Structure formats: C-alpha cells, structure tokens
C-alpha cells in the first residue's frame, strides 16, 4: 500500500502510517530499529532495495531522506516536504517513508526525521553516497547510535580513509570494512592451523580499493609485521600472501567467487569467498549496534604506515590493571585477531 503526500508535515506522515497499518490489518508495529537512509534521487532506488532485503532479517522503519536540488531560484526559495508512505508488501518487512526535501527544509532534515523515529528503538543512519566528513557531527548523524558510510563511493577512496580516521567517533563504521569480514575470518582460521610466526604479508587487490587498504591495516595492526599493498586487475580483493617461519600461507581469489587456501605441508582447499551484495553488508552491520573497536584500531593505524618494518612499529598497548581490554602478548595468536560480529539489538 502506498500513500502519497504533497507539501506535508511530519505529523501528517505519522497519521498516514497509522492509517496504512489499519488498512492492511497490522496495527502492531513489531520493528526493532529505525534505518535512516540519506541519499540523492539517483541512488535512492538501489539503496532502498538493499534496505528492504536487509529488513527480512531486521524488521525496521526505513526513512529515506532525499534532498532535491531545484534548478529555479523560485523553487529553491520554496520550502516543501513531499512524502511517500509505504506499508505492507510495498515496504519489505516493516514500513518505508520516502522524504523529498525542497528549499530551506533541506537544511533542517533532522527536524523532519526526529518525529518519525520509532520510540525506544535504536537509530542507524546510512549514507550510500556523499557521506559527511564527520558523520557523528552531522545533524542526522547525531540522532543515531550507529553511522554507516561507504568510502568506496568517495571520489578519492584511499584518501577518504585518512579523513575517516581523523573524525572517527565510536559508532562509526564503513561498508568497505564490512566487505572484508569473510577475508578476515579465513585469514584467522588459516593461522589457527599453524604454530609459527608471520614475518611479512602482501595484500593484493584493485587500485584505490579501500577494502584492500583496511585489510592491510588490520593485518599490520594485529600482526605487527610489515604489510605490502600490491595492485591487481581485480575484481575487488584478489589475494593475501603471508610469509611465516613454517612456509607461505596464501588465500587467492581470482574470480570474485571462489578462493584457494594454500598452507605449506597441507593440500590446497577451495573456499567460498564471493563478493557480497549491499543488502548482505547492511544486514551484517545491523546485527551489532555497539562500537566496533577492531575497525577503529585498524582505521587509526594509518595507510601511510603500511610496509613499515616490524622494529619501527609501536608495541601493542599493555593491559592495565582493572582493564577489560586484552592486548596480545605476541602477534600471531589467532585469538588476537577477532573478526566475528556479535549480535546486539
């Protein structure tokens, strides 16, 4: 069911949501969070499609904020809010409100969104494109417990990582980081099978791919060894090669779907490592709403430090008395490389 509202208000939108639920016979809300999607008209369809698919796992109220840039001076001066309310099968699992902002309303998007948030439910804000430099200080970002960006969509993705590190606030995350969860899992699993020290690492992938940089920074930060970033034709990440005191360990994915894990003294194994859709990435991020400390430490390691010799890397922080944080005593213990995302809703 769809309800179109022109030149409307947040109060009228809330009434339309209640009207829509009654019309389809589902008065109960039954949603676990509010997902705010801030995008442009060009990317709104794909972003909403991904969010609807993710809502099968996380029933949510989806608020799509589209700031419309008017061409004429008259339209720019006219403040207006148009909305499209979707409930039932048109909204995936949950409810969807597409908000189109015109004129001065664009500068006050938070005042439009705030009355539409689900009461006593967490808020996640996602910028598929054109994310602010500091999401936590953005007017909409301040409303959220979790702020999701995607440096892959930036004009200069690798440089964007440095800006993200400088502006990092607990609750920030990046889909470029989410894309490498299976890679981190496989690398940790491979190191679980050997009893030796890693001496150097090479991460191979497309040029200007922030996921490759983040994987390299994570490995350098956790293993305290030099990590070299090399370029391939892709797609995406193509290989991780680790030199160890027991021989080389290689995880190679040439086709974007199936990878080969090679460990010295063991037969090669084929492992599924396909490139995931945006809906799967968003669904993974919505499973945890607490700060991702592992992402933070990898991000703050710094792209410029990749390839540094082990002796020049600062030691991992020691665990202080009374602290709950664990600092690994040596670099290759797989337990020191946490990769799994805990469910938290």
TORVEX-193220 format. One line per 2 residues: number of its first residue (from 1); for each residue y, x, z of N, C-alpha, C, O. Coordinates in steps of 0.02 Angstrom, whole numbers. Each point is the difference from the previous one (the first is absolute). Layout:
REM TORVEX-193220
NUM) Y,X,Z,Y,X,Z,Y,X,Z,Y,X,Z | ...
This chain:
REM TORVEX-193220
1) -60,42,0,60,-42,0,63,44,0,4,48,38 | 43,-64,-81,63,37,-5,59,-46,11,1,-57,-24
3) 48,82,62,61,-38,12,59,46,-18,8,53,30 | 32,-73,-79,58,40,-20,63,-25,35,13,-60,2
5) 25,107,25,62,-15,35,56,42,-30,-6,61,-5 | 60,-94,-15,57,35,-30,60,-4,46,15,-52,29
7) 20,108,-23,59,5,44,-17,-29,69,29,-49,22 | -77,80,10,-28,-28,61,16,43,61,41,45,-3
9) -73,-60,59,9,36,63,-69,14,31,-50,-29,-21 | 50,73,71,-63,15,34,-28,-62,35,-60,-10,3
11) 104,-33,24,-22,-61,34,-36,-46,-48,-52,-28,18 | 79,20,-78,-33,-44,-50,-66,30,-23,-47,-37,-14
13) 43,103,12,-63,32,-20,-54,-12,53,-57,-15,-17 | 75,20,80,-48,-14,54,-25,-72,-4,-59,-14,11
15) 104,-33,-25,-20,-70,-6,-47,-9,-60,-47,-40,4 | 60,76,-58,-44,-4,-59,-69,27,16,-50,-26,-25
17) 46,78,66,-66,27,19,-39,-52,40,-60,-9,-12 | 93,-23,59,-34,-53,39,-21,-57,-45,-56,-26,7
19) 99,7,-52,-16,-55,-47,-60,19,-43,-44,-42,-12 | 42,104,-12,-55,22,-42,-66,1,38,-52,-20,-27
21) 53,44,90,-62,1,39,-26,-71,12,-61,-12,-3 | 106,-34,17,-22,-69,11,-27,-31,-63,-48,-38,2
23) 78,55,-59,-22,-30,-63,-70,21,-19,-37,-39,-30 | 18,101,47,-67,24,-18,-49,-9,57,-59,17,-6
25) 83,-45,62,-45,-16,56,-20,58,43,-54,-1,30 | 97,52,-24,-14,57,44,60,12,46,38,47,-12
27) -30,-87,63,58,8,43,-1,63,42,53,25,20 | -113,3,-7,-4,61,40,22,60,-41,-12,3,-60
29) 45,45,92,25,59,-36,-57,50,-12,-16,14,-58 | -15,12,111,-59,44,-7,13,65,-35,-45,26,-34
31) 104,2,40,17,64,-32,12,54,52,24,-15,55 | -39,77,-72,0,54,50,62,44,-4,12,39,46
33) 27,-43,-99,59,43,-7,46,-27,-54,-18,-45,-38 | 78,74,35,47,-15,-54,7,64,-41,16,53,26
35) -28,-59,-91,8,55,-46,63,-12,-42,2,-47,-39 | 47,90,47,63,-5,-38,-3,51,-57,-7,60,12
37) 12,-84,-73,-3,43,-59,70,3,-31,27,-51,-21 | 2,110,20,67,10,-27,-6,34,-67,-21,58,-4
39) 39,-93,-49,-11,26,-67,52,-27,-49,45,-37,20 | -53,55,-83,43,-27,-52,-40,-51,-41,-60,-8,10
41) 94,-25,-55,-33,-53,-39,-56,28,-43,-52,-33,-9 | 61,93,-17,-49,29,-44,-67,13,34,-53,-9,-30
43) 55,29,93,-61,18,36,-24,-53,49,-51,9,34 | 86,-65,-31,-16,-51,50,-69,-30,-13,-38,-12,47
45) 21,-2,-110,-64,-32,-16,-59,43,22,-46,-24,34 | 47,88,-53,-56,44,18,-6,9,76,-55,1,27
47) 113,6,6,-2,10,73,-28,-62,35,-40,6,46 | 61,-65,-68,-24,-61,31,-74,-11,-15,-37,-25,43
49) 15,43,-102,-71,-6,-16,-42,44,46,-52,-22,24 | 74,83,-13,-36,46,45,0,-27,71,-50,3,35
51) 107,-31,-13,5,-27,68,-46,-61,9,-31,-8,52 | 28,-34,-103,-44,-59,4,-73,20,6,-38,-31,38
53) 18,84,-74,-70,23,4,-13,30,70,-53,-9,28 | 102,46,-3,-7,30,67,-2,-54,54,-30,11,53
55) 61,-69,-66,2,-53,51,-68,-33,11,-8,-36,49 | -40,49,-92,-68,-25,13,-28,32,63,-40,-31,36
57) 60,92,-23,-22,35,60,50,-10,57,-19,0,59 | 83,-8,-76,53,-7,50,43,-61,-17,51,7,-33
59) -71,-67,54,40,-60,-14,72,10,26,9,18,59 | 40,-28,-102,68,17,19,50,-45,-34,-15,-33,-50
61) 75,33,78,57,-30,-35,34,55,-39,22,50,28 | -17,-58,-93,28,51,-44,70,-21,-21,10,-53,-30
63) 38,94,46,70,-13,-19,20,52,-51,5,60,16 | 6,-81,-78,18,45,-54,76,-2,-8,27,-51,-21
65) 6,106,36,73,4,-4,19,33,-66,-13,59,-10 | 43,-98,-35,21,25,-66,76,-3,-3,29,-54,1
67) 3,112,-6,73,2,-5,19,-1,-74,-14,46,-37 | 46,-100,17,19,-10,-70,69,28,-13,49,-21,30
69) -45,68,-76,64,30,-19,28,-41,-58,-27,2,-56 | 81,-38,68,31,-42,-51,44,42,-45,31,48,22
71) -28,-66,-85,39,37,-49,74,-18,3,43,44,-4 | -27,-107,10,69,-21,-1,32,6,69,-33,-6,51
73) 99,19,-51,37,7,63,-2,-65,39,-2,0,62 | 2,-57,-98,-1,-65,34,-65,-9,38,0,-23,57
75) -57,41,-90,-64,-8,33,-8,48,59,-31,-17,51 | 60,78,-57,-4,48,54,38,-24,61,-18,15,57
77) 71,-52,-68,41,-25,55,-31,-61,34,17,-16,56 | -62,-18,-92,-30,-61,27,-61,17,42,-50,25,-26
79) 54,-38,90,-56,11,45,-48,-59,-3,20,-57,10 | -84,72,-25,-47,-55,-8,-70,24,17,-18,58,-10
81) -21,-104,37,-70,14,16,-43,-52,-33,6,-60,14 | -50,82,-59,-51,-44,-30,-68,19,29,-12,58,17
83) -31,-107,-11,-66,13,31,-55,-38,-37,11,-54,-27 | -69,83,28,-60,-33,-26,-53,3,55,-23,54,19
85) 4,-111,7,-47,-5,55,-69,-17,-28,-8,-47,-39 | -42,87,57,-68,-11,-24,-48,-6,59,2,41,46
87) -42,-91,-47,-52,-10,51,-65,-20,-35,0,-20,-58 | -55,27,94,-65,-18,-29,-24,53,-48,10,60,12
89) -42,-80,-66,-31,47,-47,52,43,-36,-17,53,-25 | 79,-76,21,53,38,-34,25,58,42,38,42,-24
91) -59,-38,87,27,51,46,-53,47,26,13,35,49 | -72,-32,-79,-53,42,28,-22,-29,66,-5,-61,8
93) -9,104,41,-17,-23,67,62,6,43,19,55,22 | 13,-111,-9,62,0,39,54,-38,-37,-13,-51,-32
95) 74,76,37,58,-32,-31,42,53,-35,0,58,19 | 35,-80,-71,43,46,-37,68,-32,-11,5,-58,-19
97) 47,97,30,68,-21,-15,33,55,-41,7,56,23 | 12,-73,-85,37,47,-42,74,-14,8,23,-55,-17
99) 13,104,42,72,-8,14,39,40,-52,-10,60,-7 | 54,-94,-30,43,34,-49,72,-3,26,29,-54,8
101) -1,113,4,65,6,31,52,18,-52,-11,44,-42 | 68,-77,44,55,13,-46,64,14,39,10,-25,56
103) 33,66,-86,66,12,29,-3,33,68,-41,44,11 | 85,-65,34,6,31,65,-62,-9,44,-10,37,48
105) -31,-86,-64,-61,-11,39,-46,61,-3,-38,12,46 | 43,26,-100,-43,59,-8,13,50,56,-45,38,19
107) 106,-36,7,17,48,53,-21,-25,69,9,36,49 | -35,-96,-46,-19,-28,65,-70,-31,-4,-13,-54,26
109) -32,90,-60,-68,-25,-9,-35,-12,66,-40,-46,6 | 55,87,45,-33,-8,64,16,-68,32,-42,-27,35
111) 102,0,-46,19,-64,30,-37,-57,-34,-9,-54,29 | -13,64,-91,-40,-50,-36,-73,4,23,-33,-52,9
113) 8,113,0,-70,10,16,-16,-16,72,-53,-29,15 | 97,46,31,-14,-6,72,-23,-70,20,-49,-5,37
115) 81,-50,-59,-24,-67,22,-68,-19,-30,-30,-49,22 | 7,87,-72,-63,-18,-34,-60,40,26,-56,-11,-22
117) 68,57,69,-55,40,28,-44,-44,44,24,-45,34 | -89,58,-36,-46,-36,44,14,19,72,8,59,15
119) -3,-107,30,13,17,70,-58,38,32,-59,-16,-12 | 75,66,53,-50,38,38,-53,32,-45,-58,6,21
121) 77,13,-80,-47,33,-46,33,64,-26,61,1,-10 | -101,52,-1,29,63,-25,30,-9,-70,-19,-44,-38
123) 66,88,23,34,-1,-65,-11,66,-35,8,54,29 | -27,-58,-93,-9,60,-42,48,-8,-59,0,-52,-33
125) 39,104,19,44,0,-59,-27,50,-50,-15,57,18 | 9,-78,-81,-27,42,-53,50,4,-57,23,-51,-26
127) -5,112,6,41,13,-58,-44,29,-55,-14,60,1 | -8,-100,-51,-40,28,-54,38,51,-42,-29,49,-23
129) 94,-59,15,44,46,-37,67,3,36,16,-43,41 | 23,93,-58,69,5,25,5,-6,76,40,-38,27
131) -81,76,8,1,-2,73,62,36,26,23,48,-32 | 4,-69,88,57,36,29,-20,69,24,-59,12,15
133) 107,33,-10,-14,68,22,-27,0,72,-45,37,17 | 74,-80,24,-21,-7,70,-21,-72,13,42,-40,19
135) -106,23,-30,-21,-70,8,13,-29,69,15,-60,5 | -19,100,47,9,-26,68,71,-22,13,12,-42,44
137) 36,70,-81,70,-19,10,24,-52,-50,57,-23,4 | -101,4,-50,17,-54,-46,3,-66,39,-36,-9,49
139) 79,-37,-72,10,-63,36,-66,-39,6,-13,-29,53 | -27,28,-106,-64,-34,3,-52,42,37,-43,-26,35
141) 47,92,-43,-47,44,34,4,-5,75,-50,10,35 | 109,-26,-8,7,-7,72,-39,-59,29,-14,-2,59
143) -3,-45,-102,-37,-59,23,-75,13,7,-36,-41,29 | 13,98,-55,-72,11,-8,-29,49,50,34,46,23
145) -98,-57,-6,-39,49,37,-29,54,-47,-15,55,22 | 7,-74,-85,-31,45,-49,41,-3,-64,18,-55,-23
147) -3,114,-6,41,4,-60,-39,40,-52,-15,58,10 | 1,-90,-67,-43,29,-51,42,17,-62,33,-44,-28
149) -35,107,7,34,21,-61,-52,30,-47,-59,3,15 | 82,20,-74,-45,32,-48,39,54,-36,37,-15,-47
151) -45,78,68,37,54,-31,-20,10,-73,37,31,-38 | -96,-56,18,-22,7,-69,48,-37,-47,6,18,-59
153) 27,-70,85,46,-39,-42,70,31,-2,44,-25,-36 | -32,79,73,66,31,1,11,42,-63,-48,20,-34
155) 111,-8,19,16,39,-60,-24,72,6,-24,29,-49 | 30,-1,108,-24,68,13,-47,-4,61,22,12,56
157) -86,-27,-67,-45,-15,56,-8,56,51,1,-13,60 | -8,75,-83,-12,54,47,62,14,42,-6,11,60
159) 65,-13,-91,61,9,39,10,-57,49,28,10,54 | -53,-69,-72,7,-58,44,-39,10,65,19,-26,52
161) -73,65,-55,-39,13,60,41,37,53,-6,-14,60 | 49,60,-83,43,36,47,49,-48,34,12,5,60
163) 16,-51,-100,47,-49,28,-36,-46,49,28,-19,52 | -90,1,-68,-39,-43,45,-14,36,66,2,-31,54
165) -16,96,-58,-14,38,61,62,4,44,-4,-6,61 | 62,17,-92,62,5,38,18,-65,35,29,-1,54
167) -46,-56,-87,19,-65,27,-57,-35,35,7,-58,19 | -64,92,-9,-59,-35,27,14,-31,69,30,31,44
169) -53,-93,-37,1,-37,63,-69,-30,11,-29,-26,-48 | 1,29,109,-66,-30,11,-3,-71,-27,44,-42,15
171) -95,28,-55,-6,-65,-34,9,7,-75,-19,-45,-37 | 47,101,14,6,13,-72,-67,20,-28,-39,33,34
173) 25,-52,-95,-59,24,-35,12,-4,-75,51,-26,-22 | -98,53,-16,9,10,-72,-65,-15,-35,-53,24,21
175) 55,-63,-75,-61,-15,-36,-29,62,-34,-60,2,-15 | 101,49,4,-26,63,-27,-47,32,51,-47,35,-18
177) 60,-46,82,-44,24,54,-63,-43,3,-54,26,9 | 62,-91,-16,-57,-45,3,-50,14,-56,-60,-8,9
179) 85,30,-67,-44,14,-57,-50,56,14,-53,3,-31 | 69,41,78,-44,57,11,-48,-10,59,-34,47,20
181) 32,-107,9,-47,-12,56,-73,17,-20,-33,34,39 | 8,-57,-97,-69,18,-18,-10,76,-8,-52,27,17
183) 103,7,-44,-5,73,-8,-4,33,69,-41,45,10 | 82,-66,36,-2,30,67,-66,-13,34,-27,43,35
185) 0,-103,-45,-65,-16,30,-55,45,-27,-42,24,37 | 42,-14,-104,-52,41,-30,7,74,20,-51,33,12
187) 112,-8,-8,10,70,21,-24,9,72,-35,49,14 | 53,-95,30,-23,5,70,-76,-4,5,-31,36,39
189) 1,-81,-80,-73,-7,1,-34,64,-25,-52,20,25 | 82,12,-76,-29,62,-26,2,55,53,-48,38,7
191) 104,-32,30,5,51,51,-46,-15,60,-17,46,37 | -2,-108,-29,-48,-18,53,-68,30,-13,-39,9,47
193) 24,8,-110,-67,22,-18,-8,75,1,-55,25,-11 | 108,12,26,-5,73,0,26,27,66,38,-34,36
195) -58,94,-19,23,33,61,32,66,-20,-30,54,8 | 91,-59,-35,33,60,-24,75,-12,0,23,-55,14
197) 15,107,-30,73,-4,2,28,-5,-71,-25,32,-46 | 76,-74,37,34,-5,-64,53,55,-3,38,10,47
199) -37,26,-104,48,55,-8,58,-17,-46,55,26,10 | -66,-70,-59,54,-20,-45,-21,-65,-35,-59,-17,-4
201) 110,-19,-22,-12,-65,-32,43,-5,-63,55,27,-3 | -82,-61,-47,39,-17,-60,-6,-75,-11,-55,-27,1
203) 112,-5,-11,2,-72,-16,26,-7,-71,54,24,-16 | -93,-57,-26,16,-6,-71,15,-72,-17,-36,-46,20
205) 89,35,-58,18,-68,-21,59,0,-47,26,53,-18 | -6,-113,-1,57,-6,-46,63,31,30,9,2,60
207) 33,23,-104,64,27,22,44,-57,25,-3,-56,-25 | 43,70,76,46,-49,29,-37,-59,30,28,-55,4
209) -90,65,17,-37,-54,33,5,10,75,-28,47,27 | 65,-91,8,10,11,72,-64,-4,41,-3,29,54
211) -48,-64,-79,-63,-3,37,-32,69,3,-29,18,51 | 35,20,-104,-27,68,0,37,44,51,-32,40,35
213) 98,-47,-32,38,39,48,-18,-20,72,-7,43,43 | 0,-108,-31,-17,-23,67,-69,24,21,-11,19,58
215) -37,-21,-104,-67,24,16,1,75,16,-32,23,47 | 70,14,-87,6,72,12,34,14,67,-21,45,37
217) 73,-83,-20,34,11,64,-44,-19,58,2,32,53 | -42,-85,-61,-46,-20,53,-51,55,13,-14,17,58
219) -14,11,-112,-51,53,8,31,63,31,-30,31,44 | 90,-13,-68,32,59,28,18,-9,74,-7,46,40
221) 28,-106,-23,20,-14,69,-60,-2,47,4,25,56 | -60,-53,-79,-59,-6,43,-43,63,1,-28,17,52
223) 23,18,-109,-45,58,-3,36,65,15,-33,50,17 | 100,-50,-22,39,61,13,-20,57,-46,-7,57,22
225) -3,-73,-86,-16,50,-50,47,-11,-60,27,-55,-7 | -18,106,-35,42,-10,-60,-33,-51,-47,-60,3,-13
227) 101,-48,-13,-24,-51,-47,42,5,-64,61,-4,2 | -95,13,-57,34,6,-65,-3,-67,-37,-51,-33,-1
229) 106,15,-28,5,-62,-40,-1,19,-73,46,34,-24 | -97,-57,-14,-5,14,-71,6,-64,-40,-11,-55,26
231) 27,62,-90,14,-58,-43,-56,-11,-49,-26,47,-30 | 8,-111,21,-50,-19,-51,28,-59,-39,54,-25,15
233) -92,3,-65,22,-57,-41,-13,-67,34,20,-52,-27 | -53,53,84,-13,-63,35,-64,-34,-23,-42,33,-32
235) 33,-96,45,47,-45,33,4,11,76,-51,9,33 | 112,-11,-6,9,7,71,-26,66,26,9,52,-32
237) -40,-53,90,-33,59,28,-65,13,-37,-36,-47,-17 | 21,110,5,-61,16,-37,-49,45,39,-60,-2,-14
239) 84,42,62,-47,44,34,30,28,65,61,8,6 | -106,6,41,16,40,60,-52,55,4,-60,-14,1
241) 83,76,1,-46,57,3,15,40,63,56,23,10 | -107,-15,32,9,38,63,-45,61,0,-60,-4,-13
243) 90,61,27,-38,61,9,-15,7,74,45,-3,42 | -108,13,-26,-21,6,70,-43,62,9,-20,31,-48
245) 8,-14,111,-43,58,14,-73,-13,-18,-40,47,0 | 23,-109,-16,-68,-17,-21,-5,-12,-75,-53,-19,-25
247) 107,28,-11,0,-13,-72,48,-57,-17,27,-32,45 | -17,19,-109,49,-50,-21,-24,-72,12,-60,-15,-4
249) 107,-28,18,-11,-72,3,48,-33,-49,61,12,4 | -86,-53,-50,42,-29,-52,-11,-75,-4,-57,-23,-1
251) 111,-13,-2,-2,-72,-13,39,-10,-65,61,5,-1 | -97,-21,-53,30,-2,-67,-5,-70,-29,-55,-28,-4
253) 112,0,-17,1,-66,-32,40,5,-64,61,2,1 | -97,-2,-57,34,10,-64,20,-64,-34,47,-1,-40
255) -81,-55,56,11,-61,-37,36,-55,39,9,-55,-26 | 11,68,88,34,-50,40,-45,-52,31,24,-49,29
257) -90,58,-33,-47,-50,27,-56,32,40,-13,-22,56 | -20,73,-84,-59,29,31,13,74,12,23,36,-44
259) -37,-13,105,11,70,18,-66,34,14,-50,-32,13 | 51,98,-16,-58,42,16,17,44,60,49,36,-1
261) -91,-40,53,9,41,59,-50,57,-3,-61,-10,-2 | 87,71,1,-42,60,-4,10,42,62,56,19,17
263) -111,-5,18,1,42,60,-51,56,-10,-56,-13,-21 | 76,74,36,-44,57,-9,-66,-10,36,-2,-16,59
265) -53,24,-97,-67,-6,29,-27,-71,2,-55,-12,25 | 94,-37,-51,-22,-69,-1,5,-28,-71,41,24,-39
267) -83,-73,21,5,-29,-67,66,-38,-7,26,-28,48 | -1,27,-109,61,-38,-14,-12,-74,9,-55,-25,-15
269) 105,-10,40,-5,-73,11,56,-37,-34,58,23,1 | -74,-79,-32,51,-43,-30,25,-49,53,-40,-32,34
271) 105,26,-28,29,-46,49,52,-44,-34,37,23,-44 | -35,-86,64,49,-47,-29,69,16,28,10,0,61
273) 37,12,-104,68,18,21,50,-28,-51,41,37,-27 | -46,-102,16,41,-30,-52,73,-7,22,14,-4,60
275) 30,1,-108,70,-13,14,8,-73,18,-27,-44,-35 | 63,30,88,3,-68,26,62,-38,-23,52,29,-16
277) -59,-95,13,55,-44,-19,50,-5,58,-16,15,58 | 77,-36,-75,53,-6,50,-20,-50,54,17,10,59
279) -52,-63,-77,-20,-50,49,-46,30,54,6,-18,58 | -50,64,-78,-44,34,49,41,45,46,-15,6,59
281) 66,27,-87,41,44,40,40,-39,52,3,20,59 | 26,-76,-80,38,-41,47,-45,-29,54,18,-2,58
283) -78,-21,-78,-47,-27,49,-18,52,52,-6,-16,59 | -3,79,-80,-15,53,47,57,12,49,-11,9,59
285) 72,-9,-85,58,12,43,9,-56,51,23,12,56 | -41,-73,-74,9,-56,45,-53,-2,55,5,-39,47
287) -56,81,-52,-51,3,52,24,34,63,-27,-11,54 | 79,51,-61,27,33,59,75,-7,-1,33,11,-50
289) -6,-30,108,72,-10,5,31,47,51,59,-6,17 | -98,55,7,27,50,45,21,61,-41,-20,6,-57
291) 61,38,85,23,59,-37,-59,44,-21,-48,8,37 | 53,20,-97,-52,44,-26,21,72,14,37,31,-39
293) -61,-4,95,20,67,21,-26,55,-47,32,51,-8 | -90,-63,-23,-28,50,-45,43,6,-63,13,55,-24
295) 10,-112,-2,46,1,-57,64,36,19,26,41,-39 | 0,-55,98,63,31,22,-7,76,2,44,36,-23
297) -98,-11,52,-9,73,6,-9,33,-67,25,54,-12 | -61,-88,-34,-9,28,-68,66,0,-37,16,50,-33
299) 21,-104,37,64,-6,-35,49,53,23,35,30,-40 | -32,-20,106,49,47,28,-21,73,-9,39,45,13
301) -101,-33,-35,-22,69,-13,45,31,-53,20,58,7 | -4,-96,-60,47,24,-51,-33,26,-62,-45,42,3
303) 68,-67,-61,-27,23,-64,13,74,-10,-43,35,-28 | 100,-10,50,19,69,-13,-45,50,36,0,59,-18
305) -39,-81,67,-43,45,38,-70,7,-28,-40,39,26 | 24,-76,-78,-66,4,-30,-11,70,-27,45,29,-31
307) -103,-1,42,-17,66,-24,17,55,48,-16,58,-13 | 47,-74,71,16,52,49,-64,31,28,-51,-34,7
309) 55,96,8,-58,34,30,-14,-27,69,46,-25,33 | -108,28,-12,-20,-27,65,41,30,57,19,-35,47
311) -6,100,-52,35,33,55,72,-24,7,29,5,54 | 0,-32,-108,69,-22,3,7,-72,22,55,-24,13
313) -112,-12,-7,3,-69,21,5,-3,76,-36,35,35 | 80,-77,-9,5,-6,73,-63,-30,29,-33,-40,-33
315) 15,58,94,-61,-28,30,8,-75,13,55,-25,8 | -111,-9,-5,1,-70,18,25,-7,72,-14,44,41
317) 50,-97,-25,24,-8,69,-57,-6,49,-50,-34,-14 | 57,66,71,-52,-5,51,8,-65,38,54,-30,2
319) -109,8,27,1,-63,37,29,11,70,-25,42,38 | 77,-78,-22,31,6,65,-38,-42,51,-34,-48,-18
321) 41,66,80,-33,-38,53,26,-71,1,61,-12,-2 | -107,-35,4,18,-70,1,12,-29,-68,13,-60,-6
323) -18,101,-47,12,-25,-68,-65,-28,-28,-54,26,14 | 60,-79,-54,-59,-31,-31,-12,26,-70,-49,-20,-32
325) 93,64,7,-8,26,-67,-47,59,1,1,42,45 | -44,-39,-96,-50,52,-3,21,52,-52,14,-18,-57
327) -11,80,77,15,54,-47,-63,41,-9,-25,29,49 | -2,-24,-110,-62,36,-11,7,74,14,50,31,-17
329) -101,-2,47,2,71,17,-11,44,-61,24,56,-1 | -59,-80,-50,-11,39,-60,4,-48,-59,-8,-60,8
331) 21,86,-70,22,-43,-55,-53,-39,-35,17,-50,-32 | -80,67,36,-48,-31,-46,-42,-55,32,-43,-28,-34
333) 54,13,97,-38,-54,31,18,-66,-33,58,-20,4 | -105,-14,-37,18,-63,-33,31,-51,46,39,-41,-22
335) -56,44,87,30,-47,46,75,9,5,36,-45,22 | -11,104,-42,72,12,2,35,-27,-62,60,9,-7
337) -97,-41,-38,28,-26,-61,-10,-75,-4,-34,-24,-45 | 64,-15,91,-11,-72,0,24,-32,-64,54,15,-25
339) -94,-61,-2,17,-31,-63,-4,-76,3,32,-33,-40 | -72,5,86,-11,-71,0,59,-37,29,33,23,46
341) -19,-82,-75,55,-41,23,-27,-53,47,-42,-40,-20 | 65,39,81,-25,-48,48,29,-69,-14,58,-6,-20
343) -99,-45,31,25,-68,-9,45,-18,58,-17,9,58 | 75,-34,-75,48,-19,53,42,-57,-25,44,9,-43
345) -57,-68,69,39,-59,-21,16,-41,60,32,-52,-6
